[in-house]
Amino acid sequence: MIKKLMMVLIVFFMAVCATAAEDAKHLFILSGQSNMVRLKAEESFIPEVIQLFGEQYIIVVKDAQGGMPIRAWDREWKPAENWKVTEEFKSNKDIAEPKATGALYDQLMEKVSEVIKGKKFKTVTFVWMQGERDAREGHSRYYAKSLRNLYNRMCKDLGRGNINFVIGRISDFDMKNKKYPHWTLIRNVQQNFVKNNPRFALVDTDDYNGRENGLHYTKDGYKKLGKAFAKKAAELIKVNAPEYIKAQYEAQFDNDLPKVIIWGDSISLGYRQFVIKALKGKAVAVRKSIGTTGKALEYIDMWLAERKWDVIHFNNGLHDLCYRHPDSKLYGNRDKINGTIATTPEEYEKNLEQIVKKLKKSGAKLIWASTTYVPKGEGGRVFGDDLVYNKIAEKIMKKYDITINDLNATSRKIHPNYGGKGDVHYNKDGSKILGDQVVEAILKKLDEK
């Protein structure tokens, strides 16, 4: 049995000479607790990625420590409000009074920084094998948030928003939750976390822990695990970074024009084409699609790390003030009668201020777009709530001296002629009107000294 605090640090420079190391194209970062500690990357993961990409094109950094909860990596971690320590751990202060440190993340990234100094990478893939300790202590409720925090922090620290994330789902060791009360909950969190993100993937480890379904895996199981991690990482690399797609996206930024984000929901999708066309030759604009303010907080660090942005025209609102119910037949499960609001006004204020603080630190010039009109008869939104949420936003924007582009006022005027009945969206002509106003605001902001 490996000691509880055993730490294994392995840094592999997979190159035949110094010049080959400089040509490395793919960086793989491996971390986690005991099942990552026991994985001998040199016997499984590394031979597989060498075969897939070539020895001179990879660098692998592994830093893992047994018996550690995710709060050892996530400094923002916190226990659920109703969490109570079990009798088993009451005498253990570190468990009975859990505190986030993030120390193991700092340790990991210190080693990564040493390895990547002076090098450029085509891709970065983060491989994570952890969760057993959190399942034992009963900390499943914040686990998804910690995974997101961990990913966003790595994106920010490495200055790139396109890191691939491979997660090894904890095995079928305690499917009845007898020894580890949150075992199946952690499994579910890990499985759901990777859904709907093309850069995230899961490795099923159920067949690697032997006939007795042990907590740790068999010798052969670790070899299979390493190979599975490598293959899944390669799949993400190939799916997410076809050369023509990457080249096409990056090529638009290969100039001296200002770089602009159009940040918003489906309303911005409607006017995006008009904004991009009108700014051609004056600025390069890309749209970032988000839903609620809570969801935006999950992605903002990744987006800001992508490059230096000159102007960010942003909005969150229509998704926040929407009521949804799982049994609703309306698109998006909208239901203002039986549903639950996505973000309360109090939550909205807190989230939006966090977003603004992050945006201010980016150095970009900021434009807040007020949330557009909510008409009567909208299935999931209450008439007048757009005014309530805009009032909250206005207070925050004034506090931080951010320009307001009042799309709400314009949308109210044009909705009778260009909007759908009981629908927050607009036809092409309506979107063009909103787009023209967005262009005017962006150009004015670009001209500011």
N, C-alpha and C positions, 0 to 999 in steps of 0.2 A: 504494500500500500504506500503510495507516495505521501510524504509528509504534507500536512495541511498548507504550510506556507512555502512549499517548494517552488522555486522560480527557475524557469529555463529560458535563457535568452540565446537565440541563434540568429546570426546574421550571415546570410550566404551571398557572397559575391560570385555569381555564376558567370564567370568570364575567363577566357584562357589567357588573357593578358590585360595590361592596363588600358590599352587602346580599345579593346573589346568592351571593357566595362563602360567606357565613355559612350559606346554605341547602344547601351541598353535601352530597350523600348518599353518594357512592361514591368511595373512595380507591383509586387504582391506583399500585402501586410497581413500577417496572421496573429491573432490574439484570442484570449479567452482564459478559461480555467483548466481544471485537471485533464479533461479529455483533449484539450489542445496541447497541454504540456506533454502528454504521453504520445502524441502523434509525432513520429519521427519523419519530419518533412524531407530529410535527405534520402529516405527510403521509399517515399511514395509521392508526395506532392511535387517535389522538385524534378525527379526524373520525368514525370508526366508533362510538366510545363516545358521542360527542355525539348521533349519530343514534339510538342505542339508549336513552340515558337522559336526554338533554337537556343543553345546554351549562351551565346553572346548577347542575346536580346532580353534577358530577364535578370531581375534582382529580387530576392525574397528576404523579408525581414520578419522574424518571429519573436514575440515576447509574450509569454503566458505564465500565469501563476495559479496554482491549484487552490481550491476552496474559497475563491473570492466572489463576492456578489458584484452586480453591475455597478453599484455605487462607487466601487474602487476605480472605475473608469469615468463615470458620469458625475461631475462635481455639482450638477443641478438636481440630482436625485433627491426625492423625499418620500417618506412612507405615506400610505393612504391615511386619511384622517381617522378612520375607524380601525386601523391596524392595532393588534394587540400581540405582544410576545407570548409564545407558548411556554408551558411549564418547563419544557426541555431546555430553553435558553434563558430563563429568567436570571440565572446567576452569571451569565456571560454579558458583560456590560456592552461590548461591541455590537452584540446582536439585540440586546434589550433596549439599548439607546442608540440605534443606528444613525450614522452620519456619513454624508457623502464626502469623498476626498478628491476623487479624480486622479489620485497619485499614479495609478498604473497606466492611465492614458498618457500622462506627462512622461513617464518612464519609456513607454512605447515610442512616443513621438520624438523623444530625445535621440533614440537610436536611429529612427527613420531619418531624422535631420542630418545625422552624421553620414549616413549612407548616400543620401540623394544630393548632397552639396555639389553644386556645379554641374548637375546632370538634368537632362530633360527627358520626360517620359511620354510615350504615346498614350498609355493607359495606366490607371491605378485601380487595383482591386483590393478590397478589404474583406478578409475572411474571418468570421466570428464563430467561436464554439464556446458557448457559455449559457448559463440559465439554471443549472442544477441548484446552486446555492440559493438563488432567489426563490426557487420553488420550495425549498426546504424551510426557508424563513417566512414564507407566505407573502412575498412581495410581487404579485403579478400585476396589480392595478397600474403601477407606474412604469412597468417594463417597456411597453411600446414607446412611451415618451423618452425613456432613457436611450433606447435604440436610435430614435430620431436625433436626440441630442448628440449622441456619439458620432453619428454619421455627419451631421451638420458641422460639428466642431472640426472633424477631420477635413471636410471640404474647405472650410474656412482657413485652417492652418496650412493646408497644402496649396491654397489659392486656386482651387478648381472645383467646379460644380458638377463634374461628370464622373465621380468615383463609382465603381461597381461595388455592390455589397452582397456577399454570399454568407448566408447564415446556416449553421448546422443546427437543425431542430433537435432538442434533447430527445433521447430515445424513449422506448416503451418500458422503461425500468419500473415505474410506479403508476400504472394506469388507473389504479383504484385510490390513489392519493392517500395511502395509509401512512407512509413514512415521510413523504414530502407533500404536504397538503395542497400546494398549488402546482403540482406537476403537470397535470393536463391543461391547466389554465395558461401556464407559460408556453406549453406546446402550441396552444391555440393562438396566443399572442404572436409568437414567432411566425406561424403559418399565415396569419392574416396580415402581418406587417409587410410581407413581400408582395402582396397582391396589388395589382394595378400600377406597379412601377417597373418599367422595363429594365431598370438598372439593378433591381433586387431579385434575388433567387434563393431558394431553400434547398438544403440537402437533407434527405430523409435518412436518419441514422439507425432506424429500428432493427436492421439486420446485422448490425456490427457488434452487438453486445453479448453474443453467444446464446446458447439454449436457455440459460437461466435468467436471461434479460437483466444482466448486471448493470450497475451504475456506470462502470467503466467498460471499455470495449476489449475484445480479444486482440491478440497480436495481429492476426489476419484482418480483424475488423479495422484496426488503425491504418493498415495499408490501404484497405478499401476506402476508408474515409478520406485519406490524403488524395487518392486518385479521383474520388468523387468531387472533392473541392476543386481540384485542378480542372476537371472537365466542365464543371458548372461555371467556373471563372472564365474559361475559354469561350463558352457559349455566350456569356454576357458581353465579352469583348467583341465577338464576331457580330452579334445582333445589334449592339449599340454603336459600334464604330466602323461601319462600312466606309471605306475611304472616300467614296464619292459623296456620301451624306455629310461626313465630317468636313470634307474640303469645301463643300457647298456652303455650309453654315459659317465656317470660319472665314471664307473668302470675302464675305460681305463686310467683315470688320478690318480687312487688310487695306486700310486707307487712313487718311488723316481727318476724316469727317467725324463730327461728334457722334457719340453712341447713346441711344435713347431706349428706355424700357417703357412700353405701354402695358401697364399692370392692371388687370381687371378681370371681370367675369364675361358672360356671353354678350353683354352690351358692347364691350370693347372688341369682341370678336366681330361684331357687325360693322364697326367703323374702322377696324384695323387696316383693311385694304386701302381705304381712302387716305389714311394718315401716312402709311408707308409710301404710297405713290406720290403724295404731295411733298414729302420730305426728300424725295430722291435727288441726290446731288447736293443736298444741304445737311443731311444727317442720316445715319443708319438706325432704323427703328425696328425693334423686335417686340413681340407680344409675349408676356408671361401670364399664363392662365392660372387663376387660383379660385378658391371658393370662399370660405369664411375667413375671418381674421385669425382664427386658431390655426387653420390650415396654412395660411400665409406665413405664420411664424415658424412652421415646420420647414419651409422652403427658402425663406429669405436669405439665410446665410449662404446657401448654395448658389443662389442667383447673384448675390453681390460679389461672391468670390470668383465668378466667371471672368470678369474683366473690370476695368475702370469705366464706370458709366458717367456720362455728362449730365443727362437729365432723366429723371424718373417721374412719369405721370402715373399716379396710382389711385386705386379705389378698392375698397371692400365695403359691402353693405347689403346688397340684395340677397346674398346667401345667408348672411348673419340673421336677418330679420324674417327668414322663411320658416314656416312651421311644417314639419314633416311627420308622417305616420307610416309605419311599415306596411299597413294594409291598404293604404290609399292607392287608387288606380290611376290617379293623375300622374303626369310625367314628373319624375323625381320624388315620388311619394309625397307630394305637397298636400297638406290638409290643415287649414287654420282652425278647424272646428275640434278635431280630435288629436291633432298632432302636438308636438313639442317644439318650441322655438329653438333654432340652432344656436343662437348666441343671445343671451339676455343683454339689455342695455348696459348693465353694470360690467358684464364680461367684455362687451364690445369696447367700452371705454378703456378698460385695462389692456386688452389686446392691442388696440389701435395705438395706444401710447407706446407700447413696447416696439411696435413696428416702426413708428416714427423715430424713436431713439436710435434704432439700428440704421435706418435710412440716413439720418443726420450724420452719423459717423462715417458713412460711405463717401462723403464729400460731393455727392451729386447734387445738382440743383433740383429742387422738389416742387411738384405740382400736385395738389390733392384735387381729384375729380369728385364732386359731390355725387352721392348715390342718386340714380335717376328715379323718376316718378313711379309710384305704385298705384295703379288705377283701381277703381271699385270693381269687385267681382273677381279679383285674382284669387285663385284657389288656395294658395299657401301663404299669402301675405295680407296683412291687415291694412286697409286704406288709412293713410296718414302716418304709418310707421316710418316711411322714408324721411319725414320731417323730424321725427323723434331722433333717429340715428344720425341724421345730418347735423342736428343741433349739437350732439355730443362731439361729432367730428370737427365741427367748426370751432368749438372751444379748444380742442387739442391743437388744431392748426394755428390758431391765433397765439396760443401759448408758445409754440415753437417757430413762429414767424414763417409759416409756409403758405405759399400762394394757393388760393382756392379757385378752381375752374368750375363755375356753377352750372354743371350739366343738368342738375335737377330743375332749375328754372327753365332752361331751354326745353327739356323733355316734357315738362308740363304744358308748354305752349304748343308743341308739335304733336303730342300724343293723339288728340282727336282726329288728326288727318293722316298721321303716319304710323300710329301704334295700333296693335290689335285689341279687340274688346276683351277686357279682363286679362290682358297680357302685358307683361313689362317690356316686351321686345318691340322692335321697329322694323319697318320694311326698308328696302334699299335706300330710298330717298331720305327717310328719317335718319338712317345711320350716316348718310352722307352729311347731313346737317350737323349732327353731333361730331363727326370726324373733322369737319372744317373748323369747328370751335376748338377741338383738341390741337389741331395743327397750329392755329393762331396762338394758342397758349404756349406751345413748345417753342415756336420760333421766337416769341417774345422773351421767353426764359433764356434761350440760347444767346440772345443779344445782350443780356444783362452782364455787366462787368463784375 
